[in-house]
């Protein structure tokens, strides 16, 4: 499971409970006095927690027993002062993500600061019940693919294409010919731009259609969820193909290689 941190005040749908929101937005505020509490294992580590150095709260994914003692996956809201951060993120790339390990010792979490993963999948979270007019809160998690992490992969691809095209306007090949005038370069950039544009158009189309479905109030079908996941996967594949078309090519040259490589890695991480 991907254990991520929400920097500052988290905005996950499990925080729709009013008691959880009070704890987030009113420092020192207590939750419900008689709230049921969940206890984690005596010592539990959660690796790859991005943004942990700057977060005030952590949203932890853990396996917890429910009322019937059945084990289910839940997201837990845990304050920073109850967490020990292990500085073990020593990598050649991605250093800025700060994806360190979180160590929790004998932590108890109030019921109103948790949400079941199944409720997120089904669109039946407590936040959806508190805010019935907030369309996105009432949607199953899989339906929200066009709004989540996937779109982040599109920006690096478009940025790399723009930087490369601008750089090639003035660069010369063998000191004689502008590379922008080369048919080979034009073909490579054209293919890359077309793939990235196709992916972007699919993303925008699915986002608009998804919002139209939510506003209509009709039930979200399994086919709607599968369509969004299928099409966004295809869109990301197209962006990745476009970036890869010239990120591994020597034609654009060394001047844009660092930018192209960074964008290629960023796009691959979202694929």
Secondary structure, DSSP 8 states (H G I E B T S, - for coil): ----EESSS---GGGGSHHHHHHHHSTT----TT--EEE--SEEEEEEETTTTT-SEEEEEEEEE-TTS-EEEEEEEEEGGG-EEE-----SS-GGG--EEEEEES-EEEGGGEEEHHHHHHT--HHHHH-TT-GGGGS-GGGGGGGSGGGHHHHHHHHHHHHHHHHHTT-EETTTEEGGG-HHHHHHHHHHHHHHHHHHHHHHHHHHHHHHHHHHT----HHHHHHHHHHHHHHHHHHHHHHHHHHT-SSS-GGGHHHHHHHHHHHHHT-
